[in-house]
């Protein structure tokens, strides 16, 4: 995810970092107001730490950050859907060979991420 390293470096958003690391794409189920809260916090912390100087209204910057978060989540959601479709074709073989769906899902997803040079 684009913002995870940034949020980790900013300090107080470790709960979000843990959520991202532990629950992978349950994230698309984040409520819009929580994403807006994250965008607001990112802007506040970047300004506070002197990392950026706003040349536009903070709400405009916050909206751009929120849209970026949502776009990033959509990329991962589409990737997850693609992995599910790929694995549908192998469901019977996976059952016959006692391969855990979750493990195979993660393997295929990592492979696609690497092939496409994605940062999630």
Biopython code that builds the backbone (N, CA, C, O; Angstrom):
import numpy as np
from Bio.PDB.StructureBuilder import StructureBuilder

atoms = [
    (1, "UNK", "N", (0.835, -1.163, 0.000)),
    (1, "UNK", "CA", (0.000, 0.000, 0.000)),
    (1, "UNK", "C", (0.890, 1.240, 0.000)),
    (1, "UNK", "O", (1.932, 1.271, 0.655)),
    (2, "UNK", "N", (0.492, 2.195, -0.698)),
    (2, "UNK", "CA", (1.284, 3.404, -0.860)),
    (2, "UNK", "C", (1.553, 4.084, 0.467)),
    (2, "UNK", "O", (2.676, 4.529, 0.708)),
    (3, "UNK", "N", (0.562, 4.180, 1.332)),
    (3, "UNK", "CA", (0.686, 5.005, 2.515)),
    (3, "UNK", "C", (1.202, 4.274, 3.751)),
    (3, "UNK", "O", (1.495, 4.922, 4.755)),
    (4, "UNK", "N", (1.324, 2.955, 3.713)),
    (4, "UNK", "CA", (1.752, 2.235, 4.907)),
    (4, "UNK", "C", (3.121, 2.689, 5.393)),
    (4, "UNK", "O", (3.252, 3.013, 6.574)),
    (5, "UNK", "N", (4.163, 2.732, 4.535)),
    (5, "UNK", "CA", (5.464, 3.199, 5.047)),
    (5, "UNK", "C", (5.379, 4.634, 5.549)),
    (5, "UNK", "O", (5.983, 4.977, 6.566)),
    (6, "UNK", "N", (4.640, 5.458, 4.848)),
    (6, "UNK", "CA", (4.485, 6.842, 5.261)),
    (6, "UNK", "C", (3.837, 6.917, 6.631)),
    (6, "UNK", "O", (4.310, 7.644, 7.504)),
    (7, "UNK", "N", (2.756, 6.169, 6.827)),
    (7, "UNK", "CA", (2.057, 6.210, 8.107)),
    (7, "UNK", "C", (2.915, 5.638, 9.227)),
    (7, "UNK", "O", (2.883, 6.139, 10.351)),
    (8, "UNK", "N", (3.672, 4.604, 8.932)),
    (8, "UNK", "CA", (4.560, 4.043, 9.952)),
    (8, "UNK", "C", (5.585, 5.084, 10.383)),
    (8, "UNK", "O", (5.887, 5.205, 11.571)),
    (9, "UNK", "N", (6.121, 5.834, 9.424)),
    (9, "UNK", "CA", (7.118, 6.848, 9.745)),
    (9, "UNK", "C", (6.524, 8.018, 10.510)),
    (9, "UNK", "O", (7.224, 8.693, 11.265)),
    (10, "UNK", "N", (5.237, 8.258, 10.316)),
    (10, "UNK", "CA", (4.612, 9.378, 11.010)),
    (10, "UNK", "C", (4.312, 9.056, 12.463)),
    (10, "UNK", "O", (4.068, 9.961, 13.260)),
    (11, "UNK", "N", (4.327, 7.798, 12.811)),
    (11, "UNK", "CA", (4.281, 7.453, 14.225)),
    (11, "UNK", "C", (2.955, 7.025, 14.777)),
    (11, "UNK", "O", (2.842, 5.880, 15.215)),
    (12, "UNK", "N", (1.947, 7.854, 14.788)),
    (12, "UNK", "CA", (0.760, 7.549, 15.571)),
    (12, "UNK", "C", (-0.261, 6.702, 14.840)),
    (12, "UNK", "O", (-1.343, 6.477, 15.383)),
    (13, "UNK", "N", (0.014, 6.233, 13.670)),
    (13, "UNK", "CA", (-0.984, 5.493, 12.911)),
    (13, "UNK", "C", (-0.677, 4.000, 12.866)),
    (13, "UNK", "O", (-1.017, 3.331, 11.891)),
    (14, "UNK", "N", (-0.050, 3.478, 13.893)),
    (14, "UNK", "CA", (0.305, 2.067, 13.904)),
    (14, "UNK", "C", (-0.898, 1.147, 13.819)),
    (14, "UNK", "O", (-0.783, 0.043, 13.288)),
    (15, "UNK", "N", (-2.054, 1.567, 14.327)),
    (15, "UNK", "CA", (-3.235, 0.725, 14.224)),
    (15, "UNK", "C", (-3.589, 0.480, 12.765)),
    (15, "UNK", "O", (-3.942, -0.641, 12.398)),
    (16, "UNK", "N", (-3.501, 1.505, 11.930)),
    (16, "UNK", "CA", (-3.777, 1.336, 10.508)),
    (16, "UNK", "C", (-2.737, 0.417, 9.883)),
    (16, "UNK", "O", (-3.078, -0.447, 9.076)),
    (17, "UNK", "N", (-1.477, 0.595, 10.249)),
    (17, "UNK", "CA", (-0.423, -0.250, 9.697)),
    (17, "UNK", "C", (-0.680, -1.715, 10.030)),
    (17, "UNK", "O", (-0.539, -2.588, 9.173)),
    (18, "UNK", "N", (-1.059, -1.979, 11.280)),
    (18, "UNK", "CA", (-1.359, -3.354, 11.669)),
    (18, "UNK", "C", (-2.564, -3.881, 10.905)),
    (18, "UNK", "O", (-2.581, -5.042, 10.495)),
    (19, "UNK", "N", (-3.561, -3.043, 10.714)),
    (19, "UNK", "CA", (-4.737, -3.453, 9.959)),
    (19, "UNK", "C", (-4.349, -3.835, 8.544)),
    (19, "UNK", "O", (-4.815, -4.846, 8.020)),
    (20, "UNK", "N", (-3.506, -3.038, 7.929)),
    (20, "UNK", "CA", (-3.069, -3.320, 6.569)),
    (20, "UNK", "C", (-2.284, -4.617, 6.528)),
    (20, "UNK", "O", (-2.508, -5.447, 5.647)),
    (21, "UNK", "N", (-1.367, -4.803, 7.467)),
    (21, "UNK", "CA", (-0.518, -5.987, 7.451)),
    (21, "UNK", "C", (-1.295, -7.257, 7.791)),
    (21, "UNK", "O", (-1.036, -8.307, 7.204)),
    (22, "UNK", "N", (-2.233, -7.182, 8.718)),
    (22, "UNK", "CA", (-2.910, -8.375, 9.203)),
    (22, "UNK", "C", (-4.126, -8.776, 8.387)),
    (22, "UNK", "O", (-4.380, -9.969, 8.221)),
    (23, "UNK", "N", (-4.866, -7.838, 7.884)),
    (23, "UNK", "CA", (-6.138, -8.156, 7.267)),
    (23, "UNK", "C", (-6.162, -7.925, 5.765)),
    (23, "UNK", "O", (-7.224, -7.978, 5.145)),
    (24, "UNK", "N", (-5.033, -7.674, 5.194)),
    (24, "UNK", "CA", (-4.892, -7.383, 3.779)),
    (24, "UNK", "C", (-6.160, -6.776, 3.218)),
    (24, "UNK", "O", (-6.475, -5.656, 3.621)),
    (25, "UNK", "N", (-6.895, -7.377, 2.360)),
    (25, "UNK", "CA", (-7.899, -6.538, 1.703)),
    (25, "UNK", "C", (-9.299, -6.612, 2.278)),
    (25, "UNK", "O", (-10.283, -6.618, 1.539)),
    (26, "UNK", "N", (-9.383, -6.667, 3.539)),
    (26, "UNK", "CA", (-10.639, -6.306, 4.158)),
    (26, "UNK", "C", (-10.711, -4.790, 4.122)),
    (26, "UNK", "O", (-11.701, -4.205, 4.562)),
    (27, "UNK", "N", (-9.675, -4.150, 3.605)),
    (27, "UNK", "CA", (-9.572, -2.704, 3.622)),
    (27, "UNK", "C", (-10.603, -2.014, 2.757)),
    (27, "UNK", "O", (-11.030, -0.903, 3.071)),
    (28, "UNK", "N", (-11.012, -2.650, 1.672)),
    (28, "UNK", "CA", (-11.986, -1.985, 0.822)),
    (28, "UNK", "C", (-13.278, -1.794, 1.600)),
    (28, "UNK", "O", (-14.127, -0.999, 1.197)),
    (29, "UNK", "N", (-13.440, -2.497, 2.687)),
    (29, "UNK", "CA", (-14.623, -2.351, 3.520)),
    (29, "UNK", "C", (-14.478, -1.190, 4.495)),
    (29, "UNK", "O", (-15.363, -0.948, 5.315)),
    (30, "UNK", "N", (-13.369, -0.476, 4.406)),
    (30, "UNK", "CA", (-13.218, 0.713, 5.233)),
    (30, "UNK", "C", (-14.313, 1.699, 4.874)),
    (30, "UNK", "O", (-14.635, 1.904, 3.704)),
    (31, "UNK", "N", (-14.861, 2.289, 5.880)),
    (31, "UNK", "CA", (-15.885, 3.297, 5.635)),
    (31, "UNK", "C", (-15.242, 4.547, 5.056)),
    (31, "UNK", "O", (-14.089, 4.864, 5.347)),
    (32, "UNK", "N", (-15.989, 5.232, 4.252)),
    (32, "UNK", "CA", (-15.502, 6.460, 3.609)),
    (32, "UNK", "C", (-15.043, 7.475, 4.654)),
    (32, "UNK", "O", (-14.045, 8.168, 4.455)),
    (33, "UNK", "N", (-15.775, 7.562, 5.773)),
    (33, "UNK", "CA", (-15.399, 8.544, 6.794)),
    (33, "UNK", "C", (-14.062, 8.197, 7.438)),
    (33, "UNK", "O", (-13.337, 9.098, 7.860)),
    (34, "UNK", "N", (-13.717, 6.911, 7.523)),
    (34, "UNK", "CA", (-12.421, 6.532, 8.088)),
    (34, "UNK", "C", (-11.300, 6.887, 7.113)),
    (34, "UNK", "O", (-10.231, 7.340, 7.523)),
    (35, "UNK", "N", (-11.550, 6.678, 5.824)),
    (35, "UNK", "CA", (-10.558, 7.052, 4.820)),
    (35, "UNK", "C", (-10.348, 8.566, 4.857)),
    (35, "UNK", "O", (-9.218, 9.041, 4.745)),
    (36, "UNK", "N", (-11.430, 9.315, 5.014)),
    (36, "UNK", "CA", (-11.309, 10.771, 5.121)),
    (36, "UNK", "C", (-10.534, 11.166, 6.374)),
    (36, "UNK", "O", (-9.733, 12.100, 6.342)),
    (37, "UNK", "N", (-10.769, 10.458, 7.472)),
    (37, "UNK", "CA", (-10.016, 10.697, 8.702)),
    (37, "UNK", "C", (-8.530, 10.457, 8.462)),
    (37, "UNK", "O", (-7.693, 11.252, 8.887)),
    (38, "UNK", "N", (-8.203, 9.358, 7.779)),
    (38, "UNK", "CA", (-6.797, 9.056, 7.477)),
    (38, "UNK", "C", (-6.179, 10.153, 6.617)),
    (38, "UNK", "O", (-5.053, 10.582, 6.866)),
    (39, "UNK", "N", (-6.916, 10.605, 5.608)),
    (39, "UNK", "CA", (-6.413, 11.681, 4.748)),
    (39, "UNK", "C", (-6.149, 12.950, 5.534)),
    (39, "UNK", "O", (-5.138, 13.624, 5.332)),
    (40, "UNK", "N", (-7.065, 13.267, 6.429)),
    (40, "UNK", "CA", (-6.899, 14.463, 7.268)),
    (40, "UNK", "C", (-5.676, 14.331, 8.164)),
    (40, "UNK", "O", (-4.898, 15.274, 8.300)),
    (41, "UNK", "N", (-5.505, 13.156, 8.780)),
    (41, "UNK", "CA", (-4.353, 12.925, 9.665)),
    (41, "UNK", "C", (-3.035, 12.984, 8.894)),
    (41, "UNK", "O", (-2.053, 13.536, 9.391)),
    (42, "UNK", "N", (-3.008, 12.429, 7.703)),
    (42, "UNK", "CA", (-1.783, 12.458, 6.898)),
    (42, "UNK", "C", (-1.391, 13.904, 6.609)),
    (42, "UNK", "O", (-0.230, 14.282, 6.771)),
    (43, "UNK", "N", (-2.367, 14.715, 6.179)),
    (43, "UNK", "CA", (-2.077, 16.118, 5.889)),
    (43, "UNK", "C", (-1.595, 16.826, 7.151)),
    (43, "UNK", "O", (-0.589, 17.536, 7.119)),
    (44, "UNK", "N", (-2.304, 16.637, 8.258)),
    (44, "UNK", "CA", (-1.920, 17.284, 9.521)),
    (44, "UNK", "C", (-0.498, 16.921, 9.914)),
    (44, "UNK", "O", (0.303, 17.797, 10.240)),
    (45, "UNK", "N", (-0.184, 15.638, 9.884)),
    (45, "UNK", "CA", (1.140, 15.180, 10.326)),
    (45, "UNK", "C", (2.250, 15.655, 9.394)),
    (45, "UNK", "O", (3.327, 16.029, 9.857)),
    (46, "UNK", "N", (2.000, 15.644, 8.099)),
    (46, "UNK", "CA", (3.017, 16.112, 7.157)),
    (46, "UNK", "C", (3.300, 17.596, 7.350)),
    (46, "UNK", "O", (4.451, 18.030, 7.292)),
    (47, "UNK", "N", (2.256, 18.362, 7.576)),
    (47, "UNK", "CA", (2.435, 19.800, 7.828)),
    (47, "UNK", "C", (3.143, 19.999, 9.162)),
    (47, "UNK", "O", (4.090, 20.780, 9.258)),
    (48, "UNK", "N", (2.680, 19.289, 10.195)),
    (48, "UNK", "CA", (3.282, 19.393, 11.543)),
    (48, "UNK", "C", (4.770, 19.091, 11.525)),
    (48, "UNK", "O", (5.564, 19.800, 12.142)),
    (49, "UNK", "N", (5.143, 18.037, 10.815)),
    (49, "UNK", "CA", (6.539, 17.608, 10.782)),
    (49, "UNK", "C", (7.383, 18.426, 9.811)),
    (49, "UNK", "O", (8.592, 18.223, 9.706)),
    (50, "UNK", "N", (6.739, 19.348, 9.105)),
    (50, "UNK", "CA", (7.476, 20.187, 8.170)),
    (50, "UNK", "C", (7.852, 19.478, 6.884)),
    (50, "UNK", "O", (8.731, 19.935, 6.153)),
    (51, "UNK", "N", (7.199, 18.373, 6.607)),
    (51, "UNK", "CA", (7.493, 17.620, 5.384)),
    (51, "UNK", "C", (6.912, 18.295, 4.151)),
    (51, "UNK", "O", (7.446, 18.166, 3.049)),
    (52, "UNK", "N", (5.814, 19.016, 4.347)),
    (52, "UNK", "CA", (5.196, 19.727, 3.228)),
    (52, "UNK", "C", (4.745, 21.111, 3.688)),
    (52, "UNK", "O", (4.503, 21.344, 4.873)),
    (53, "UNK", "N", (4.639, 22.006, 2.737)),
    (53, "UNK", "CA", (4.066, 23.323, 2.954)),
    (53, "UNK", "C", (2.914, 23.422, 1.970)),
    (53, "UNK", "O", (3.125, 23.338, 0.760)),
    (54, "UNK", "N", (1.718, 23.599, 2.465)),
    (54, "UNK", "CA", (0.537, 23.596, 1.610)),
    (54, "UNK", "C", (0.492, 24.839, 0.727)),
    (54, "UNK", "O", (0.672, 25.967, 1.186)),
    (55, "UNK", "N", (0.248, 24.591, -0.543)),
    (55, "UNK", "CA", (0.051, 25.688, -1.486)),
    (55, "UNK", "C", (-1.392, 25.696, -1.971)),
    (55, "UNK", "O", (-1.769, 26.476, -2.846)),
    (56, "UNK", "N", (-2.192, 24.807, -1.380)),
    (56, "UNK", "CA", (-3.617, 24.723, -1.686)),
    (56, "UNK", "C", (-4.344, 24.525, -0.371)),
    (56, "UNK", "O", (-3.724, 24.296, 0.667)),
    (57, "UNK", "N", (-5.641, 24.613, -0.423)),
    (57, "UNK", "CA", (-6.474, 24.383, 0.745)),
    (57, "UNK", "C", (-6.229, 22.967, 1.283)),
    (57, "UNK", "O", (-6.113, 22.027, 0.497)),
    (58, "UNK", "N", (-6.151, 22.802, 2.590)),
    (58, "UNK", "CA", (-5.880, 21.487, 3.174)),
    (58, "UNK", "C", (-6.959, 20.471, 2.807)),
    (58, "UNK", "O", (-6.665, 19.282, 2.688)),
    (59, "UNK", "N", (-8.193, 20.915, 2.627)),
    (59, "UNK", "CA", (-9.284, 20.004, 2.227)),
    (59, "UNK", "C", (-9.049, 19.461, 0.816)),
    (59, "UNK", "O", (-9.389, 18.314, 0.527)),
    (60, "UNK", "N", (-8.474, 20.276, -0.055)),
    (60, "UNK", "CA", (-8.164, 19.829, -1.410)),
    (60, "UNK", "C", (-7.077, 18.761, -1.370)),
    (60, "UNK", "O", (-7.171, 17.743, -2.056)),
    (61, "UNK", "N", (-6.051, 18.998, -0.567)),
    (61, "UNK", "CA", (-4.963, 18.029, -0.427)),
    (61, "UNK", "C", (-5.496, 16.746, 0.205)),
    (61, "UNK", "O", (-5.165, 15.645, -0.236)),
    (62, "UNK", "N", (-6.318, 16.894, 1.234)),
    (62, "UNK", "CA", (-6.920, 15.735, 1.898)),
    (62, "UNK", "C", (-7.745, 14.913, 0.901)),
    (62, "UNK", "O", (-7.673, 13.684, 0.907)),
    (63, "UNK", "N", (-8.519, 15.574, 0.055)),
    (63, "UNK", "CA", (-9.342, 14.870, -0.932)),
    (63, "UNK", "C", (-8.466, 14.084, -1.900)),
    (63, "UNK", "O", (-8.799, 12.958, -2.270)),
    (64, "UNK", "N", (-7.340, 14.680, -2.314)),
    (64, "UNK", "CA", (-6.433, 13.985, -3.231)),
    (64, "UNK", "C", (-5.825, 12.752, -2.558)),
    (64, "UNK", "O", (-5.676, 11.705, -3.189)),
    (65, "UNK", "N", (-5.479, 12.879, -1.284)),
    (65, "UNK", "CA", (-4.934, 11.737, -0.544)),
    (65, "UNK", "C", (-5.990, 10.649, -0.413)),
    (65, "UNK", "O", (-5.694, 9.472, -0.621)),
    (66, "UNK", "N", (-7.211, 11.024, -0.073)),
    (66, "UNK", "CA", (-8.302, 10.049, 0.054)),
    (66, "UNK", "C", (-8.539, 9.326, -1.268)),
    (66, "UNK", "O", (-8.703, 8.106, -1.293)),
    (67, "UNK", "N", (-8.556, 10.071, -2.354)),
    (67, "UNK", "CA", (-8.755, 9.453, -3.670)),
    (67, "UNK", "C", (-7.617, 8.508, -4.018)),
    (67, "UNK", "O", (-7.836, 7.466, -4.636)),
    (68, "UNK", "N", (-6.406, 8.870, -3.623)),
    (68, "UNK", "CA", (-5.251, 7.999, -3.865)),
    (68, "UNK", "C", (-5.375, 6.708, -3.057)),
    (68, "UNK", "O", (-5.100, 5.623, -3.569)),
    (69, "UNK", "N", (-5.789, 6.826, -1.797)),
    (69, "UNK", "CA", (-5.992, 5.636, -0.959)),
    (69, "UNK", "C", (-7.051, 4.738, -1.583)),
    (69, "UNK", "O", (-6.862, 3.526, -1.686)),
    (70, "UNK", "N", (-8.153, 5.327, -1.993)),
    (70, "UNK", "CA", (-9.243, 4.550, -2.588)),
    (70, "UNK", "C", (-8.788, 3.887, -3.886)),
    (70, "UNK", "O", (-9.081, 2.714, -4.119)),
    (71, "UNK", "N", (-8.076, 4.627, -4.726)),
    (71, "UNK", "CA", (-7.570, 4.045, -5.975)),
    (71, "UNK", "C", (-6.631, 2.873, -5.697)),
    (71, "UNK", "O", (-6.677, 1.852, -6.383)),
    (72, "UNK", "N", (-5.785, 3.031, -4.687)),
    (72, "UNK", "CA", (-4.853, 1.969, -4.317)),
    (72, "UNK", "C", (-5.607, 0.735, -3.829)),
    (72, "UNK", "O", (-5.251, -0.391, -4.177)),
    (73, "UNK", "N", (-6.633, 0.943, -3.035)),
    (73, "UNK", "CA", (-7.447, -0.168, -2.549)),
    (73, "UNK", "C", (-8.174, -0.866, -3.691)),
    (73, "UNK", "O", (-8.329, -2.087, -3.678)),
    (74, "UNK", "N", (-8.615, -0.099, -4.672)),
    (74, "UNK", "CA", (-9.300, -0.685, -5.826)),
    (74, "UNK", "C", (-8.351, -1.552, -6.649)),
    (74, "UNK", "O", (-8.753, -2.595, -7.163)),
    (75, "UNK", "N", (-7.096, -1.127, -6.775)),
    (75, "UNK", "CA", (-6.110, -1.936, -7.501)),
    (75, "UNK", "C", (-5.956, -3.285, -6.826)),
    (75, "UNK", "O", (-5.951, -4.324, -7.486)),
    (76, "UNK", "N", (-5.831, -3.266, -5.506)),
    (76, "UNK", "CA", (-5.671, -4.530, -4.790)),
    (76, "UNK", "C", (-6.949, -5.360, -4.850)),
    (76, "UNK", "O", (-6.886, -6.585, -4.950)),
    (77, "UNK", "N", (-8.091, -4.714, -4.791)),
    (77, "UNK", "CA", (-9.358, -5.440, -4.881)),
    (77, "UNK", "C", (-9.485, -6.135, -6.243)),
    (77, "UNK", "O", (-9.917, -7.286, -6.314)),
    (78, "UNK", "N", (-9.112, -5.443, -7.311)),
    (78, "UNK", "CA", (-9.149, -6.041, -8.652)),
    (78, "UNK", "C", (-8.165, -7.204, -8.750)),
    (78, "UNK", "O", (-8.467, -8.234, -9.352)),
    (79, "UNK", "N", (-6.990, -7.031, -8.156)),
    (79, "UNK", "CA", (-5.997, -8.102, -8.161)),
    (79, "UNK", "C", (-6.531, -9.324, -7.415)),
    (79, "UNK", "O", (-6.378, -10.451, -7.885)),
    (80, "UNK", "N", (-7.156, -9.108, -6.259)),
    (80, "UNK", "CA", (-7.734, -10.217, -5.502)),
    (80, "UNK", "C", (-8.793, -10.949, -6.317)),
    (80, "UNK", "O", (-8.860, -12.178, -6.299)),
    (81, "UNK", "N", (-9.617, -10.192, -7.028)),
    (81, "UNK", "CA", (-10.648, -10.809, -7.867)),
    (81, "UNK", "C", (-10.016, -11.640, -8.978)),
    (81, "UNK", "O", (-10.494, -12.729, -9.296)),
    (82, "UNK", "N", (-8.947, -11.125, -9.561)),
    (82, "UNK", "CA", (-8.243, -11.862, -10.607)),
    (82, "UNK", "C", (-7.648, -13.164, -10.053)),
    (82, "UNK", "O", (-7.709, -14.207, -10.704)),
    (83, "UNK", "N", (-7.079, -13.093, -8.859)),
    (83, "UNK", "CA", (-6.513, -14.293, -8.235)),
    (83, "UNK", "C", (-7.619, -15.312, -7.974)),
    (83, "UNK", "O", (-7.432, -16.506, -8.207)),
    (84, "UNK", "N", (-8.775, -14.842, -7.489)),
    (84, "UNK", "CA", (-9.896, -15.761, -7.245)),
    (84, "UNK", "C", (-10.314, -16.466, -8.531)),
    (84, "UNK", "O", (-10.577, -17.668, -8.529)),
    (85, "UNK", "N", (-10.376, -15.713, -9.630)),
    (85, "UNK", "CA", (-10.758, -16.308, -10.919)),
    (85, "UNK", "C", (-9.730, -17.334, -11.379)),
    (85, "UNK", "O", (-10.091, -18.391, -11.897)),
    (86, "UNK", "N", (-8.463, -17.027, -11.192)),
    (86, "UNK", "CA", (-7.409, -17.973, -11.567)),
    (86, "UNK", "C", (-7.557, -19.256, -10.765)),
    (86, "UNK", "O", (-7.467, -20.354, -11.315)),
    (87, "UNK", "N", (-7.783, -19.117, -9.474)),
    (87, "UNK", "CA", (-7.862, -20.295, -8.603)),
    (87, "UNK", "C", (-9.128, -21.113, -8.811)),
    (87, "UNK", "O", (-9.155, -22.300, -8.487)),
    (88, "UNK", "N", (-10.170, -20.499, -9.345)),
    (88, "UNK", "CA", (-11.399, -21.259, -9.629)),
    (88, "UNK", "C", (-11.095, -22.438, -10.546)),
    (88, "UNK", "O", (-11.654, -23.521, -10.374)),
    (89, "UNK", "N", (-10.229, -22.235, -11.497)),
    (89, "UNK", "CA", (-9.871, -23.280, -12.444)),
    (89, "UNK", "C", (-9.061, -24.415, -11.838)),
    (89, "UNK", "O", (-8.933, -25.487, -12.429)),
    (90, "UNK", "N", (-8.521, -24.169, -10.661)),
    (90, "UNK", "CA", (-7.686, -25.176, -10.006)),
    (90, "UNK", "C", (-8.302, -25.718, -8.719)),
    (90, "UNK", "O", (-7.631, -26.432, -7.974)),
    (91, "UNK", "N", (-9.551, -25.397, -8.447)),
    (91, "UNK", "CA", (-10.181, -25.770, -7.174)),
    (91, "UNK", "C", (-10.154, -27.278, -6.938)),
    (91, "UNK", "O", (-9.813, -27.727, -5.844)),
    (92, "UNK", "N", (-10.507, -28.052, -7.943)),
    (92, "UNK", "CA", (-10.544, -29.502, -7.768)),
    (92, "UNK", "C", (-9.145, -30.065, -7.515)),
    (92, "UNK", "O", (-8.971, -30.906, -6.633)),
    (93, "UNK", "N", (-8.152, -29.613, -8.273)),
    (93, "UNK", "CA", (-6.780, -30.075, -8.071)),
    (93, "UNK", "C", (-6.280, -29.707, -6.676)),
    (93, "UNK", "O", (-5.592, -30.495, -6.028)),
    (94, "UNK", "N", (-6.628, -28.510, -6.223)),
    (94, "UNK", "CA", (-6.183, -28.068, -4.898)),
    (94, "UNK", "C", (-6.793, -28.949, -3.814)),
    (94, "UNK", "O", (-6.125, -29.300, -2.842)),
    (95, "UNK", "N", (-8.065, -29.304, -3.984)),
    (95, "UNK", "CA", (-8.707, -30.187, -2.995)),
    (95, "UNK", "C", (-8.055, -31.566, -3.007)),
    (95, "UNK", "O", (-7.772, -32.137, -1.954)),
    (96, "UNK", "N", (-7.818, -32.095, -4.211)),
    (96, "UNK", "CA", (-7.224, -33.427, -4.337)),
    (96, "UNK", "C", (-5.826, -33.484, -3.719)),
    (96, "UNK", "O", (-5.431, -34.507, -3.158)),
    (97, "UNK", "N", (-5.095, -32.402, -3.823)),
    (97, "UNK", "CA", (-3.725, -32.380, -3.319)),
    (97, "UNK", "C", (-3.620, -31.743, -1.942)),
    (97, "UNK", "O", (-2.517, -31.494, -1.456)),
    (98, "UNK", "N", (-4.764, -31.476, -1.308)),
    (98, "UNK", "CA", (-4.820, -30.877, 0.031)),
    (98, "UNK", "C", (-4.012, -29.576, 0.126)),
    (98, "UNK", "O", (-3.271, -29.360, 1.084)),
    (99, "UNK", "N", (-4.169, -28.736, -0.867)),
    (99, "UNK", "CA", (-3.493, -27.439, -0.870)),
    (99, "UNK", "C", (-4.459, -26.417, -0.286)),
    (99, "UNK", "O", (-5.595, -26.294, -0.744)),
    (100, "UNK", "N", (-4.011, -25.699, 0.709)),
    (100, "UNK", "CA", (-4.852, -24.699, 1.365)),
    (100, "UNK", "C", (-5.114, -23.538, 0.408)),
    (100, "UNK", "O", (-4.188, -22.984, -0.185)),
    (101, "UNK", "N", (-6.372, -23.186, 0.270)),
    (101, "UNK", "CA", (-6.771, -22.110, -0.636)),
    (101, "UNK", "C", (-6.063, -20.809, -0.275)),
    (101, "UNK", "O", (-5.532, -20.119, -1.145)),
    (102, "UNK", "N", (-6.061, -20.483, 1.009)),
    (102, "UNK", "CA", (-5.462, -19.226, 1.454)),
    (102, "UNK", "C", (-3.977, -19.149, 1.089)),
    (102, "UNK", "O", (-3.493, -18.107, 0.646)),
    (103, "UNK", "N", (-3.266, -20.249, 1.277)),
    (103, "UNK", "CA", (-1.839, -20.266, 0.957)),
    (103, "UNK", "C", (-1.614, -20.091, -0.553)),
    (103, "UNK", "O", (-0.739, -19.339, -0.983)),
    (104, "UNK", "N", (-2.427, -20.803, -1.343)),
    (104, "UNK", "CA", (-2.290, -20.686, -2.797)),
    (104, "UNK", "C", (-2.689, -19.280, -3.252)),
    (104, "UNK", "O", (-2.067, -18.719, -4.154)),
    (105, "UNK", "N", (-3.717, -18.718, -2.633)),
    (105, "UNK", "CA", (-4.146, -17.359, -2.945)),
    (105, "UNK", "C", (-2.990, -16.394, -2.740)),
    (105, "UNK", "O", (-2.702, -15.571, -3.609)),
    (106, "UNK", "N", (-2.334, -16.491, -1.606)),
    (106, "UNK", "CA", (-1.214, -15.601, -1.301)),
    (106, "UNK", "C", (-0.055, -15.803, -2.270)),
    (106, "UNK", "O", (0.576, -14.835, -2.694)),
    (107, "UNK", "N", (0.227, -17.054, -2.623)),
    (107, "UNK", "CA", (1.328, -17.328, -3.564)),
    (107, "UNK", "C", (1.046, -16.714, -4.932)),
    (107, "UNK", "O", (1.911, -16.055, -5.509)),
    (108, "UNK", "N", (-0.151, -16.928, -5.445)),
    (108, "UNK", "CA", (-0.512, -16.397, -6.760)),
    (108, "UNK", "C", (-0.504, -14.874, -6.722)),
    (108, "UNK", "O", (-0.018, -14.225, -7.648)),
    (109, "UNK", "N", (-1.039, -14.317, -5.660)),
    (109, "UNK", "CA", (-1.087, -12.867, -5.526)),
    (109, "UNK", "C", (0.325, -12.276, -5.503)),
    (109, "UNK", "O", (0.601, -11.297, -6.196)),
    (110, "UNK", "N", (1.214, -12.868, -4.710)),
    (110, "UNK", "CA", (2.603, -12.381, -4.654)),
    (110, "UNK", "C", (3.265, -12.453, -6.033)),
    (110, "UNK", "O", (4.005, -11.551, -6.426)),
    (111, "UNK", "N", (2.986, -13.546, -6.761)),
    (111, "UNK", "CA", (3.569, -13.712, -8.097)),
    (111, "UNK", "C", (3.083, -12.610, -9.034)),
    (111, "UNK", "O", (3.879, -12.019, -9.764)),
    (112, "UNK", "N", (1.783, -12.332, -9.017)),
    (112, "UNK", "CA", (1.239, -11.279, -9.885)),
    (112, "UNK", "C", (1.772, -9.906, -9.483)),
    (112, "UNK", "O", (2.066, -9.073, -10.340)),
    (113, "UNK", "N", (1.892, -9.680, -8.193)),
    (113, "UNK", "CA", (2.436, -8.404, -7.711)),
    (113, "UNK", "C", (3.854, -8.208, -8.228)),
    (113, "UNK", "O", (4.220, -7.130, -8.697)),
    (114, "UNK", "N", (4.637, -9.264, -8.135)),
    (114, "UNK", "CA", (6.028, -9.179, -8.593)),
    (114, "UNK", "C", (6.102, -8.988, -10.103)),
    (114, "UNK", "O", (6.873, -8.162, -10.592)),
    (115, "UNK", "N", (5.295, -9.757, -10.845)),
    (115, "UNK", "CA", (5.306, -9.658, -12.311)),
    (115, "UNK", "C", (4.917, -8.266, -12.787)),
    (115, "UNK", "O", (5.443, -7.766, -13.781)),
    (116, "UNK", "N", (3.990, -7.650, -12.065)),
    (116, "UNK", "CA", (3.458, -6.338, -12.478)),
    (116, "UNK", "C", (4.120, -5.171, -11.782)),
    (116, "UNK", "O", (3.740, -4.017, -11.981)),
    (117, "UNK", "N", (5.112, -5.477, -10.963)),
    (117, "UNK", "CA", (5.816, -4.432, -10.209)),
    (117, "UNK", "C", (4.853, -3.531, -9.429)),
    (117, "UNK", "O", (4.985, -2.307, -9.433)),
    (118, "UNK", "N", (3.889, -4.157, -8.765)),
    (118, "UNK", "CA", (2.919, -3.402, -7.968)),
    (118, "UNK", "C", (3.452, -3.175, -6.570)),
    (118, "UNK", "O", (4.220, -3.978, -6.039)),
    (119, "UNK", "N", (3.038, -2.089, -5.994)),
    (119, "UNK", "CA", (3.326, -1.802, -4.596)),
    (119, "UNK", "C", (1.984, -1.668, -3.904)),
    (119, "UNK", "O", (1.235, -0.726, -4.161)),
    (120, "UNK", "N", (1.686, -2.602, -3.035)),
    (120, "UNK", "CA", (0.388, -2.583, -2.352)),
    (120, "UNK", "C", (0.551, -2.346, -0.877)),
    (120, "UNK", "O", (-0.439, -2.299, -0.147)),
]
sb = StructureBuilder()
sb.init_structure("model")
sb.init_model(0)
sb.init_chain("A")
sb.init_seg("    ")
for serial, (resi, resn, name, xyz) in enumerate(atoms, 1):
    if name == "N":
        sb.init_residue(resn, " ", resi, " ")
    sb.init_atom(name, np.array(xyz, "f"), 0.0, 1.0, " ", f" {name:<3s}", serial, name[0])
structure = sb.get_structure()
